[in-house]
Amino acid sequence: MNTAVVADRPVTRRRRVRQFVPPQHGAWAMLLLPYTVGVALAGPRWPHLPLLGAWLTGYLLSYYAFQAIKSRRPSRFTPQLLVYGLLAAPLAATVALARPAVLWYAPDYAALLAVNAGYAWRRRERALLNDLASVAQSCLLVFVAATIAGVSVTRVTPAFAVLLLYLFGTVLYVKTMIRQRGDSRFLRLSVGYHVLALAAVVWLDVLLGPVFLLLLLRAALLPARRLRPVQVGMIEIWCCLVVLAGVLATL
């Protein structure tokens, strides 16, 4: 047997896997944090399982749909759109049939996805408003999880607000570490935002103050250090876990 062909097979498999996995590693925390908080605060119900599947496959579907819009060549992404569409549709339908009230959130998601699609068409998916739309989609999942559990959305509104403040601040902070590195004006914007976020969180629950003080310090101090993207990601995973612990312990 040709050893070159055998050696090439793992590379080919990895290449095929990469075609179906977006290179957006930081997105997974944004996807899983609101889901975990919503389920934990509202109490787990069986429809939360298909909700998780629909949420993750829906994200993957939307990612490749926006890539198709951006490239103007949708045929390039037909395999991904078919696979994730066929996975997401029955999972979403299961959730909707089990808890029809979740359909009240459909117009909100449609509007936010339209914002994403518009920026993808203009090839400006790194714009702050586009990032804010993505953050809002993730945070709305707290309300969806509560609705599935039959819990009033007022019960989880403080958690929604805290996660919105945290995740949008993370968008600003990560930009100062990578794409806007060295931009003093953007750094001031990020630090100023974190100061306001700290004040807002203390007003909501003073016990969350130390968590957001930590986030402020990382936003103010770390941009002066040369960190690789993987290091930035690892630090943010720990911050995400700290926020999760703080929200579940206080709200």
Backbone as a ProteinNet text record, in pm:
[ID]
protein_1_A
[PRIMARY]
MNTAVVADRPVTRRRRVRQFVPPQHGAWAMLLLPYTVGVALAGPRWPHLPLLGAWLTGYLLSYYAFQAIKSRRPSRFTPQLLVYGLLAAPLAATVALARPAVLWYAPDYAALLAVNAGYAWRRRERALLNDLASVAQSCLLVFVAATIAGVSVTRVTPAFAVLLLYLFGTVLYVKTMIRQRGDSRFLRLSVGYHVLALAAVVWLDVLLGPVFLLLLLRAALLPARRLRPVQVGMIEIWCCLVVLAGVLATL
[TERTIARY]
84.1	0	86.9	41.4	116.4	114.6	232.9	238.7	203.5	230.7	195.4	45.8	-29	-175.1	-227.3	-169.8	-213.1	-186.9	-68.6	-34.7	-123.3	-172.5	-253.4	-396.3	-439.9	-579.7	-615.8	-534.1	-569.3	-576.6	-485.1	-487	-616.4	-658.7	-782.8	-902	-903.3	-1014.3	-1019.1	-902.8	-899.9	-948.6	-910.4	-952.8	-1104.4	-1161.8	-1306.8	-1377.4	-1319.6	-1378.7	-1375.6	-1262.9	-1250.4	-1352.7	-1394.8	-1494.7	-1629.6	-1651.2	-1779.8	-1770.1	-1652.6	-1634.2	-1578.7	-1652.9	-1605.7	-1481.2	-1390.8	-1270.4	-1299.3	-1414.8	-1455.4	-1462.3	-1344.8	-1340.6	-1402.8	-1390.5	-1446	-1597.3	-1660	-1806.5	-1870.8	-1799.4	-1863.3	-1898.3	-1814.7	-1848	-1971.9	-1980.1	-2096.8	-2223.8	-2209.6	-2324.2	-2366.9	-2270.2	-2301.5	-2329.9	-2269.4	-2288.9	-2435	-2502.9	-2644.1	-2733.3	-2707.1	-2786.4	-2771.1	-2647.6	-2622.8	-2688.4	-2675.8	-2736.3	-2888	-2945.8	-3091.1	-3147.2	-3086.1	-3133.8	-3115	-2999.9	-2972.4	-3069	-3098.6	-3186.4	-3333.5	-3373.6	-3514	-3547.1	-3445.9	-3469	-3477.3	-3402.4	-3398.7	-3531.2	-3567	-3682.4	-3635.2	-3705.7	-3657.1	-3644.7	-3731.8	-3712.1	-3582.5	-3517.2	-3389.3	-3282.9	-3296.6	-3198.5	-3208	-3327.3	-3333.5	-3306.8	-3335.5	-3302.7	-3152.6	-3073.5	-2928.5	-2883.4	-2938.7	-2902.8	-2942.4	-3063.5	-3110.6	-3026.5	-2987.4	-2909.2	-2770.8	-2703.6	-2568.5	-2570.4	-2660	-2666.4	-2720.5	-2808.7	-2858.4	-2746.7	-2657.2	-2542.1	-2455.4	-2427.6	-2344.3	-2411.6	-2542.5	-2616.6	-2606.3	-2625.3	-2620.8	-2480.8	-2378.6	-2241.1	-2216.5	-2252.9	-2227.4	-2325.1	-2443	-2535.3	-2477.9	-2419.5	-2359.8	-2233.5	-2159.8	-2044.9	-2090.7	-2203.5	-2258.7	-2300.8	-2362.2	-2402.7	-2280.4	-2182.7	-2062.2	-1987	-1974	-1896.8	-1972.2	-2105.6	-2190.8	-2182.3	-2137	-2124.9	-2183.9	-2316.2	-2380.1	-2351.9	-2323.2	-2298	-2175.1	-2083.2	-1962.6	-1996.7	-2109.9	-2143.8	-2267.7	-2305.9	-2424	-2414.7	-2301.8	-2295.4	-2319.1	-2256.1	-2273.8	-2417.2	-2475.5	-2612.5	-2710.6	-2688.2	-2777.1	-2763.8	-2640.6	-2618.5	-2676.5	-2641	-2685.4	-2833.7	-2883.1	-3025.8	-3109.4	-3066	-3138.9	-3129.4	-3023.5	-3011.3	-3091.6	-3082.8	-3145.8	-3297.9	-3351.7	-3496.6	-3576.9	-3548.5	-3628.9	-3608.8	-3489	-3464.9	-3544.8	-3541.7	-3619	-3768.5	-3812.3	-3954.3	-3997.3	-3909.9	-3940.4	-3962.5	-3875.1	-3888.6	-4017.5	-4046.5	-4166.3	-4293.4	-4294.2	-4413	-4431.2	-4319.7	-4328.5	-4366.4	-4314	-4340.8	-4367.2	-4489.1	-4518.4	-4490.1	-4487.2	-4463.2	-4326.8	-4232.2	-4100	-4107.1	-4214.6	-4227.5	-4242.4	-4275.5	-4281.8	-4146.2	-4038.5	-3904.6	-3859.9	-3937	-3897.8	-3876.9	-3967.2	-3943	-3814.7	-3780.6	-3657	-3535.4	-3535.1	-3422.1	-3416.9	-3532.1	-3535	-3475	-3509.9	-3457.1	-3305.9	-3259	-3115.6	-3036.2	-3091.9	-3025.8	-3023.7	-3126	-3126.9	-3013.2	-2984.4	-2869.6	-2741.3	-2724.2	-2605.3	-2595	-2707.9	-2707.7	-2669	-2718.4	-2684.8	-2536.1	-2477.1	-2333.5	-2253.2	-2301.5	-2232.5	-2233.8	-2346.4	-2356.5	-2256.7	-2239.4	-2145.5	-2002.3	-1983	-1852.1	-1795.7	-1884.7	-1844.1	-1887.3	-1865.6	-1913.8	-1838.6	-1727.9	-1654.9	-1705.2	-1807.3	-1861.2	-1920.2	-1911	-1957.6	-2107.7	-2187.4	-2331	-2362.7	-2286.5	-2305.4	-2271.7	-2162.9	-2125.6	-2231.8	-2286.1	-2389.3	-2514.1	-2548.3	-2662.5	-2638.9	-2517.8	-2485.3	-2490.2	-2439	-2443.5	-2588.4	-2672.6	-2813.7	-2883.3	-2852	-2910.6	-2876.2	-2749.8	-2707.5	-2776.7	-2780.9	-2839.1	-2989.7	-3057.3	-3201.1	-3231.3	-3131.4	-3153.4	-3186.8	-3145.6	-3183.7	-3335.2	-3399.3	-3544.9	-3611	-3552.4	-3608.2	-3606.8	-3495	-3484.8	-3587.4	-3609	-3707.8	-3848.7	-3878.7	-4010.6	-4037.1	-3937.5	-3952.1	-3985	-3924.2	-3947.1	-4074	-4143.3	-4263.6	-4234.8	-4114.8	-4073.3	-4087.7	-4135.1	-4150.7	-4016.3	-4015.9	-3890.5	-3834	-3919.7	-3869	-3773.2	-3789	-3700.2	-3556.7	-3541.3	-3406.6	-3358.9	-3438.3	-3398.2	-3266.1	-3241.6	-3110.1	-2994.7	-3012.3	-2907.1	-2886.3	-2995.1	-2985.2	-2902.9	-2930.8	-2860.3	-2712	-2680.3	-2540.8	-2463.8	-2524.2	-2456.6	-2439.6	-2538.9	-2527.8	-2411.1	-2401	-2290.8	-2156.4	-2150	-2023.8	-1982.6	-2073.4	-2036.4	-2003.1	-2075.9	-2040.4	-1906.6	-1881.2	-1750.3	-1638.7	-1666.4	-1567	-1535.8	-1638.8	-1616.6	-1518.3	-1540.1	-1451.1	-1310.6	-1302.1	-1171.4	-1090.3	-1153.2	-1081.2	-1032.8	-1111.1	-1065.3	-938.9	-929.8	-808.6	-688.3	-712	-601.7	-555.5	-644.1	-609.3	-626.6	-748.4	-770.7	-747.2	-776.1	-756.2	-638.5	-548.4	-433	-351.6	-317.1	-239.3	-322.3	-453.1	-542.5	-584.4	-525.2	-549.8	-694.3	-756.1	-895.6	-987.1	-961.5	-1044.8	-1020.6	-897.7	-868.4	-945	-949.4	-1025.2	-1173.9	-1223.8	-1363.4	-1390.2	-1301.7	-1318.7	-1313.3	-1213.9	-1200	-1316.6	-1356.1	-1470.7	-1597.4	-1617.4	-1734.5	-1731	-1615.8	-1607.3	-1630.8	-1591.6	-1621.5	-1772.7	-1841	-1986.6	-2054.8	-2002.1	-2058.6	-2044.4	-1931.1	-1910.3	-2012.2	-2033.4	-2131	-2271.8	-2307.5	-2441	-2461.3	-2359.2	-2371.7	-2380.1	-2303.3	-2311	-2450.1	-2512.3	-2650.7	-2747.3	-2721.6	-2807.5	-2786.6	-2661.9	-2628.1	-2483.1	-2463.1	-2329.1	-2234.7	-2287.5	-2201.2	-2133.1	-2186.3	-2122.4	-2012.2	-1996.8	-1895.9	-1755.3	-1708.9	-1573	-1550.3	-1654	-1640.8	-1614.1	-1692.5	-1676.1	-1556.2	-1510.7	-1384.7	-1269.1	-1274.6	-1174	-1175.7	-1296.2	-1307.5	-1252.6	-1276.2	-1222.6	-1069.9	-1011.2	-865.7	-804.5	-868.5	-813.9	-827.8	-935.8	-953.4	-853.1	-813.8	-723	-576.2	-541.9	-401.2	-348	-428.5	-376.9	-342.1	-411.8	-371.7	-226.7	-164.9	-24.8	70.5	19.1	101.2	80.6	185.2	176.3	135.5	7.9	-44.2	-88.7	-63.8	-110.8	-262	-328.9	-474.5	-517.6	-439.3	-476.8	-470.4	-374.8	-366.5	-483.6	-518.7	-636.1	-760.7	-772.6	-887.2	-891.6	-777.1	-773.9	-810.5	-759.3	-794	-943.4	-1001.2	-1144	-1230.5	-1181.9	-1255.3	-1265.3	-1154.9	-1158.2	-1250.3	-1245.9	-1336.2	-1481.8	-1509.2	-1644.5	-1691.7	-1602.9	-1638.6	-1660.4	-1581.1	-1598.9	-1734.6	-1770	-1900.8	-2013	-1999.8	-2101.1	-2119.5	-2009.3	-2017.9	-2081.1	-2040.8	-2095.1	-2244.7	-2290.2	-2433.4	-2514.9	-2468.9	-2544.9	-2544.2	-2439.5	-2431.2	-2511.5	-2536.6	-2598.7	-2737.7	-2773.3	-2901.1	-3005.2
-120.7	0	124.7	223.8	349.1	420.5	431.5	493.1	640.2	705.2	847.5	866.9	773	781	759	659.4	630.4	749.8	808.8	923.5	1042.5	1049.1	1165.1	1154.8	1034.6	1017.7	1095.9	1092.4	1174.3	1322.6	1368.9	1510.5	1543.6	1451.1	1473.6	1476.7	1385.1	1383.7	1513.6	1559.3	1684.6	1800.7	1799	1906.4	1906	1786.9	1776.4	1823.6	1788.9	1833.7	1985	2044.6	2190.9	2260.1	2193.8	2252.7	2267.6	2192.3	2195.3	2255.5	2304.1	2365.1	2505.6	2608.1	2746.3	2773.8	2857.3	2893.2	3004.1	2999.7	3103	3040.6	3009.7	2934.4	3011.7	3143.5	3222.7	3225.3	3185.1	3189.3	3086.9	2979.1	2873.2	2917.7	3000.8	3053.8	3141.8	3223.7	3309.3	3226	3109.5	3022.7	2948.6	2898.6	2807.7	2879.5	2995.9	3065.3	3103.2	3173.1	3207.9	3084.3	2982	2858.9	2798.4	2787.1	2727	2807.9	2939.5	3025.9	3014.4	3019.1	3011.4	2881.4	2769.7	2639.5	2626.2	2672	2659.8	2743.3	2865.4	2952.7	2913.2	2867.6	2833.1	2691.6	2605.7	2465.4	2383.6	2274.2	2196.4	2127.1	2127.4	2054	1978.4	1873.3	1792.3	1870	1970.8	2044.4	2125.6	2142.3	2212.8	2134.7	2002	1922.7	1947.5	1932.7	1968.3	2116.9	2201.7	2343.5	2361.3	2291.1	2301.7	2256.7	2144.3	2096.4	2194.1	2249.1	2345.9	2472.4	2513.8	2635.7	2622.2	2510.9	2492.1	2469.5	2383.2	2359.1	2481.6	2556.2	2680.5	2782.6	2788.4	2878.1	2836.9	2707.4	2658.9	2685.5	2665.7	2694.5	2842.3	2929.6	3073.3	3116.8	3056.9	3094.1	3070.3	2952.2	2921	2993.7	3024.7	3105.3	3245.2	3302.7	3435.6	3430.7	3319.1	3303.6	3299.4	3232	3225.4	3363.9	3441.6	3577.6	3664.7	3653.9	3735.5	3705.5	3578.8	3538.2	3556	3570.7	3574.1	3442	3337.7	3207	3099.7	3097	3002.9	2856.7	2824.5	2684.2	2628.6	2715.9	2670.5	2611.9	2653.4	2613.2	2523.9	2468.4	2382.3	2263.4	2191.7	2077.3	2116.9	2227.6	2271.7	2315.8	2387.1	2434.8	2318.3	2216.9	2099.7	2022.6	1995.9	1916.6	1986.6	2113.6	2183	2221.7	2245	2271	2149.2	2032.5	1908.2	1870	1912.1	1885.4	1985.8	2112.4	2216.7	2214.6	2187.9	2197.6	2105.4	1973.5	1888.1	1919.2	1961.5	1996.9	2120.7	2221.7	2343	2314	2228.5	2193.2	2120.6	2036.2	1964.9	2062.5	2161.8	2262.1	2342	2383	2463.1	2384.9	2257.6	2175.2	2151	2136.4	2111.6	2237.9	2352.8	2480	2587.2	2594.2	2691.3	2836	2866.2	3005	3057	2966	3013.6	3085.4	3063.1	3128.9	3280.3	3328.7	3473.3	3539.1	3461.2	3518.1	3516.8	3452.2	3440.5	3576.2	3675	3806.3	3873.4	3857.4	3916.8	3854.8	3722.7	3656.7	3689.6	3698	3731.3	3869.8	3965.5	4101.9	4105	4034.8	4034.2	3961.4	3852.6	3780.5	3864.1	3945.5	4035	4136.5	4183.8	4272.9	4201.8	4077.7	3999.3	3980	3947.9	3924.6	4051.5	4165.8	4291.9	4322.4	4299.3	4323.7	4220.6	4097.1	3995.7	4036.2	4088.4	4130.9	4242.5	4331.8	4442.5	4405.8	4279.8	4229	4312	4345.5	4423	4351.8	4219.3	4140.3	4168.2	4243.6	4281	4412.3	4471.6	4597.4	4576.6	4678.4	4666.7	4637.1	4701.3	4677.7	4532.8	4477.7	4337.5	4246.2	4278.2	4200.6	4212	4332.5	4351.9	4270.2	4262.2	4180.4	4033.9	3984.7	3845.9	3821.8	3917.1	3905.5	3902.9	3988.6	3992.8	3860.9	3800.1	3669.7	3567	3565.3	3468.9	3494.3	3619.5	3650.6	3625.7	3641	3611.8	3467.5	3381.1	3240.3	3220.1	3312.8	3306.9	3312.7	3402.3	3413.2	3289.8	3237.9	3118.4	3001.6	2983.4	2874.5	2890.2	3014.7	3039.6	3010.1	3050.3	3025.4	2875.7	2800.1	2654.8	2595.3	2648.9	2597.1	2652.2	2743.8	2802.8	2904.4	2962.1	3060.3	3200.3	3295.1	3432.4	3490	3564.6	3621.9	3724.5	3780.4	3875.2	3807	3676.9	3602.3	3600.4	3599.2	3587.3	3716.5	3823.3	3949.3	4003.5	4001	4047.2	3966.7	3835.7	3753	3790.8	3815.2	3859.8	3987.8	4083.5	4211.7	4193.5	4110.1	4087.7	4022.3	3921.8	3853.7	3945.7	4029.8	4125.3	4220.5	4270.6	4360.7	4290.5	4166.9	4093.3	4061.9	4005.6	3958.9	4073.4	4184.3	4296.1	4355.7	4358.2	4403.9	4313.8	4184.3	4089.9	4118.1	4153.4	4189.6	4305.9	4408.4	4525.1	4487.7	4413	4375.5	4291.8	4191.3	4104.7	4184.7	4282.2	4366.7	4443.3	4490.7	4562.9	4471.3	4339.9	4244.1	4195.4	4205.8	4146.5	4249.1	4269.8	4351	4499.8	4550.3	4693	4714.6	4618.6	4629	4754.6	4831.6	4953	5076.5	5061.4	5174.8	5233.9	5345.7	5404	5448.1	5497	5540.3	5421.7	5310.9	5193.1	5137.3	5145.6	5100.2	5184.1	5316.1	5402.3	5368.5	5337.6	5297.4	5170.4	5073.1	4946.6	4965.8	5038.9	5059.9	5142.4	5246.8	5327	5244.2	5158.7	5070.8	4981.8	4925	4834.6	4908.6	5035.5	5114.9	5130.7	5163.6	5178.6	5044.9	4937.1	4804.6	4768.1	4800.4	4775	4851.5	4978.8	5059.2	5001.9	4959.8	4903.8	4774.2	4690.5	4561.9	4581.8	4674.7	4703.2	4751	4827.7	4872.9	4753.8	4655.2	4536	4448	4419	4333.2	4359.6	4419.5	4460.3	4341.5	4221	4103.7	4064.9	4115.5	4089.5	4190.9	4290.3	4392.9	4337.1	4245.2	4192.5	4123	4056.7	3988.4	4089.9	4197.4	4296.4	4387.3	4396.9	4466.3	4387.5	4256	4170.8	4188.9	4196	4215.9	4352.6	4453.3	4586.6	4585.3	4517.6	4511.7	4441.1	4331.6	4260.9	4346.7	4428	4515.5	4630.1	4675.3	4789.7	4749.9	4632.4	4596.3	4502.5	4408.1	4306.1	4357.7	4461.2	4509.6	4558.6	4587.8	4630.6	4512.1	4391.4	4270.8	4206.4	4146.5	4077.5	3932.6	3905.5	3771.1	3712.9	3585.3	3517.6	3496.4	3485.5	3464.3	3347.1	3238.4	3123.3	3159.5	3244.9	3288.3	3378.4	3466.9	3552.6	3465.3	3362.2	3272.9	3198.3	3147.3	3073.8	3163.7	3286.9	3381.3	3408.3	3420.6	3452.5	3335.1	3213.4	3096.5	3102.8	3137.7	3151.2	3265	3376.6	3487.6	3444.3	3369.4	3319.5	3232.7	3146.6	3059.3	3140.8	3245.7	3332.7	3403.4	3453	3518.2	3418	3299	3194.8	3166.8	3148	3121.1	3238.1	3359.8	3477.6	3493.7	3473.9	3487.2	3382.5	3257.7	3150.3	3163.4	3223.5	3237	3353.7	3454.2	3576.7	3605.5	3553.8	3594.1	3483.9
0	0	0	-68.9	-78	57.5	122.8	256.2	252.5	140.3	129.2	133.3	71	73	213.3	285	422.5	512.6	499.5	585.2	557.1	433.1	396	447.4	482.9	524.6	649.9	759.1	877	844.2	755.2	717.7	645.6	555.6	481.4	574.9	672.7	769	847.9	894.8	970.6	886	759.1	669.5	653.5	643.7	630.5	756.3	872.3	999	1007.1	968.1	974.5	885.7	779.2	690.8	760.4	868.3	938.1	1077.8	1115.7	1247.8	1229.5	1268	1249.9	1333.5	1284.9	1361.7	1461.8	1523.5	1619.6	1758.2	1814.6	1939.4	2056	2054.2	2163.1	2165.4	2055.8	2050	2142.2	2174.2	2251.9	2393	2453.5	2585.7	2578.3	2472.6	2454	2434.1	2373.4	2349.3	2475	2550.8	2661.9	2793.9	2815.7	2943.3	2967.3	2875.4	2901.6	2914.2	2833.8	2844.4	2983.8	3031.6	3162.6	3273.6	3266.2	3368.6	3364.6	3246.1	3235.1	3289	3253.6	3300	3451.2	3501.7	3644.7	3728.3	3684.4	3761.7	3749.7	3632.1	3610.4	3654.6	3658.7	3689.9	3562.9	3553.2	3428.9	3398.3	3270.4	3218	3094.5	3058.4	2946	2814.6	2784.9	2658.4	2653	2770.2	2767.4	2689.7	2682.6	2607.5	2457	2396.4	2253.4	2229.2	2328.3	2313.2	2295.8	2375.9	2363.3	2224.4	2177.7	2044.7	1935.8	1946.8	1847.6	1852.1	1971.4	1987.9	1924	1949.5	1896.3	1745.4	1699.1	1554.5	1481.5	1547.1	1487.7	1471.8	1570.8	1557.6	1439.4	1428.5	1318.3	1183.1	1178.4	1055.7	1019.9	1118.4	1091.4	1049.9	1110.7	1074.3	926.2	878.4	738	645.9	695.5	614.7	593.5	698.7	684.4	598	604.7	515.8	369.8	345.9	210.3	161.9	251.7	216.7	189.6	275.1	261.6	133	99	-18.3	-149.8	-141.2	-261.2	-339	-273.6	-339.1	-247.7	-233.6	-140.7	-172.1	-297.4	-331.9	-261	-222.4	-151	-15.4	41.9	177.8	182.5	68	63.3	158.4	166.4	259.2	404.9	447.6	586.4	613.4	518.2	536.1	542.2	460.7	462.6	593.3	634.6	756.3	877.8	896.9	1017.4	1009.6	890.5	876.8	911.5	865.6	894.5	1041.9	1107.9	1251.4	1334.4	1297.7	1378.5	1369.1	1250.7	1230.5	1322.3	1328.9	1416.8	1564.7	1602.1	1742.4	1781.9	1695.1	1721.9	1722.4	1630.6	1625.9	1753.5	1806.7	1931.5	2045.6	2055.1	2160.7	2142.9	2020.1	1993.8	2021	1989.2	2015.2	2164.6	2235.3	2379.2	2456	2412.2	2480	2373.6	2319.8	2212.8	2249.9	2379.2	2421.8	2377.6	2347.3	2304.9	2170	2096.2	1965.7	1979.1	2098.3	2119.7	2096.8	2108.8	2091.5	1945.6	1859.3	1718.8	1651.9	1671.4	1606.7	1654.6	1782.8	1834.5	1765.6	1758.4	1692.7	1544.3	1480.8	1338.6	1314.6	1398.9	1382.6	1405	1507.4	1537.2	1428.9	1378.5	1269.3	1142.1	1123	1006.7	1015.6	1137.6	1157.1	1117.2	1165.8	1129.8	978.8	915.5	771	695.5	742	677.5	684	800.3	813.2	735.3	727.9	647	500	452.7	313.1	282	380.8	361.4	399.6	440.5	483.2	599.4	692.4	810.1	937.9	939.4	1052.5	1182.4	1178.2	1300.2	1360.4	1302.1	1354.5	1493.5	1576.6	1715.2	1722.6	1637.7	1641.3	1605.7	1513.2	1477.2	1594.9	1664.4	1783.3	1891.1	1909.2	2010.1	1976.4	1847.7	1806.8	1840.3	1819.3	1851.8	2002	2079.3	2225.2	2274	2216.9	2256.9	2226.6	2112.5	2080	2186.5	2228	2329.3	2462.3	2503.1	2634	2638.1	2525.4	2521.1	2556.2	2542.6	2573.8	2721.9	2806.6	2948.1	2961.2	2884.3	2886.2	2825.3	2718.6	2654.1	2751.6	2822.6	2919.6	3031.4	3075.4	3180.6	3130.5	3008.5	2950.3	2938.6	2898.6	2889	3025.5	3130.6	3266.1	3329.3	3261.1	3318	3426.2	3422.9	3523.2	3463.5	3543.2	3495.9	3453.3	3342.3	3294	3391.9	3477.2	3576.5	3673.8	3691.1	3780.9	3728.1	3597.2	3539	3472.7	3480.4	3417.1	3471.1	3604.2	3652	3592.1	3579.6	3519.9	3373.8	3302.2	3162.8	3153.9	3242	3240.1	3269.9	3367.8	3405.4	3290.4	3228.8	3118.5	2998	2972.5	2862	2886.4	3009.7	3044	3030.3	3077.5	3071.6	2928.3	2850.7	2717.3	2621.8	2631.6	2544.5	2586.6	2717.3	2764.1	2714	2706.4	2654.8	2508.6	2431.3	2290.4	2281.2	2361.8	2359.3	2404.8	2513.1	2568.2	2468.6	2407.9	2314.4	2193.6	2149.7	2038.7	2076.5	2202.5	2244.4	2251.4	2263.2	2271.8	2135	2033.6	1904.3	1791.7	1745.7	1626	1648.2	1767.3	1795.4	1889.8	1892.2	1980.6	1946.7	2050.6	2030.7	2002.4	1989	1963	2097.6	2134.3	2266.5	2283.6	2176.6	2187	2213.9	2147.8	2170.7	2311	2357.6	2493.6	2595.2	2574	2665.7	2661.2	2541.6	2529.1	2608.5	2597.5	2668.6	2819.7	2866.2	3011.5	3063.6	2990.9	3033.7	3042.1	2943.2	2946.3	3070.3	3102.2	3217.3	3349.2	3355.1	3475.3	3490.5	3380.4	3385	3415.3	3359.4	3385.3	3532.1	3590.8	3734	3817	3784.6	3858.5	3843.4	3722.4	3698.5	3775.3	3778.9	3848.2	3998.5	4051.1	4195.7	4232.1	4142.6	4166.7	4166.8	4079.4	4074.6	4196.1	4227.4	4341.7	4378.9	4494.6	4535.6	4546.5	4567.7	4581.8	4450.1	4339.5	4210.9	4179.4	4266.3	4245.7	4226.9	4314.9	4297.8	4163.8	4113.2	3983.8	3873	3870.5	3764.5	3788.3	3912.7	3938.4	3876.4	3888.5	3825.3	3673	3615.5	3471.4	3429.2	3511.8	3483.7	3485.8	3584.6	3594.3	3474.2	3428.7	3311.8	3185.4	3176.6	3060.6	3061.5	3179.8	3190.8	3183.5	3236.9	3251.7	3143.6	3100.3	3008.7	2868.7	2815.1	2681.5	2674.1	2788	2787.8	2771.7	2785	2773.8	2636.4	2585.6	2457	2482.1	2463.5	2484	2350.9	2332.7	2212.3	2220.8	2107.2	2109.4	2197	2197.3	2279.6	2427.5	2466	2605.6	2641.9	2549.6	2571.4	2591.4	2508.8	2519.2	2650.4	2696.6	2823.3	2940.9	2939.9	3047.6	3046.8	2926.8	2919.5	2963.2	2942.3	2993.2	3145.3	3210.1	3356	3399.4	3327.4	3360.2	3344.4	3239.9	3215.3	3331.2	3380.8	3493.5	3621.3	3637.8	3755.1	3748.7	3629.7	3612.8	3638.3	3584.7	3606.5	3755.3	3826.5	3970.2	4044.5	4007.4	4074.7	4052.3	3928.5	3898.8	3972.3	3968	4033	4185	4239.6	4385.3	4438.3	4354.5	4406.7	4354.1	4235.5	4174.3	4186.1
[MASK]
+++++++++++++++++++++++++++++++++++++++++++++++++++++++++++++++++++++++++++++++++++++++++++++++++++++++++++++++++++++++++++++++++++++++++++++++++++++++++++++++++++++++++++++++++++++++++++++++++++++++++++++++++++++++++++++++++++++++++++++++++++++++++++

